[in-house]
Amino acid sequence: MSASCSHAPQAPAESANSPRYRRILWIALIVNAAIFAVEIGAGMASGSVSLLADAVDFLGDAVNYGLALWAMSMVAIWGSRVALLKGITMLLFGIALIARTAWGAWTGAVPEAITMGAIGLFALAANLFVAALLYQYREGNANMRSVWLCTRNDALSNIAVLLAGIGVWGSGSAWPDLAVAFIMASLAMHSGIQVIRHALAELGTHHAH
């Protein structure tokens, strides 16, 4: 959900409904759900807000892939409505992460840097694997485009978590972790707004026809 998860123009329906693309989405869903479980546990154990933010990101992506699979069986207008739901979900996740970051700043607890680095590296490898699978579908319709962009940009979030771990280790302070979490939350909110705007534009086009 980090950075921009905006959409591109519609692509031919057969590319979005190909058996291979469906299989890739299922793989991506399973990988993201598994990494979410690992990161949420590691985030709670280490006290890292950025790991928790990344975990929520992976959960959002698992939902994203599931909704994309669901949208494949729908007519175009319902696909746009699914994209709208994804945008709203992303925005809500961002708001929740801002609140959690504020709480972390209030308590001032310093997270465990080694765990942050190790889990961040593991998550980065998983995201790069999924991004490689989705690369050829990066110019598809609204849902295909959002899936690709969110996956690609999530790799940047994983790198940010790694850098936060290094910052915490070097400074002995929670602020690198909190700063990364705040940025991730802000980007999630920004991306959600972009997705909502594009989906509403698509819905307006459907209604016009």
Buried (B, 14 or more C-beta within 10 A) or exposed (E): BBBBBBBBEBBEBEBBEEEEBBEBBEBBBEBBBEBBEBBBEBBEEBBBBBBBBBBBBBBBBBBBBBBBBBBBEEEBBEBBBBBBBBBBBBBBBBEBBBEBBBEBBEEEEBBBBEBBBBBBBBBBEBBBBBBEBBEEBBEBBBBBBBBBBBBBBBBBBBBBBBBBBBBBBEEEEBBBBBBBBBBBBBBBBBBBBBBBBBBBEBBEEBEEE
